[in-house]
C-alpha cells in the first residue's frame, strides 16, 4: 500500500477564499479557490495546499 503524495508546499491562511498563481515568473494562471468549510484546499495547477489557520473564522457573506 502506498502513501499519498504530500503537497509540495503548505500555506496557512486567514480566509477560506485564496488565490494562487504558482509563485514566481514561471507560475501558472491565477486561480481563486474556496475551501467551502473544509478547512483546506489544494491548487489544481501546482498542488500547493492552503490550510485555514487555527482560530481563523470563515468570512460571512
N, C-alpha and C positions, 0 to 999 in steps of 0.2 A: 504494500500500500504506500503510495507516495504522498508527501506533504504538499499542500497547495503552495504556490509561489508567494513569497512575501512581496508587498508593494515596494517599488524602488525608493520611495520617499513617503513619509507620513507627516502631514502638516496639521497642527492643531489650529482651529479657527473658532471665532466667537459667533458666527452666524451660520444658519443652515443653508443659505444660498451663497455659493462661492463661484469664482471664475478661475479658469486655468488656461494658460497659453503655453504650457510646457517649459516656460522659462528660457531666457536667452534668445539669441538670434535664430537658432535652429529649432525653435519650439514648434508649435502647431497652432491652428486657428483657435482663437479664444472661444471657449465654451462656458456656458453658465450651467452650474449643477445644483440641484436641490435635493437635500437629504431626505425630505418629506418625513421627518420624525424618526428616521432610522439611526441617527447619531453619527453616520459616516457615509461617504460615497467615494467611489474610485473614478478617476478620469478615464473615459473610454479611449482616449488617444495615448496617454503616456503612463497610465496605471497609477499615477500619484494618488495617494489616499488622503482624503480630508476627513478629520475627526473633530466633532464638536467638543470643544474644551469643557472639562468638568465644571459645572456651575453656570455655564452659559445658558441662556434661555432662548427658545425659538422666538423669532420675530412675529408679532401679532399682525395679521392682515385683515 
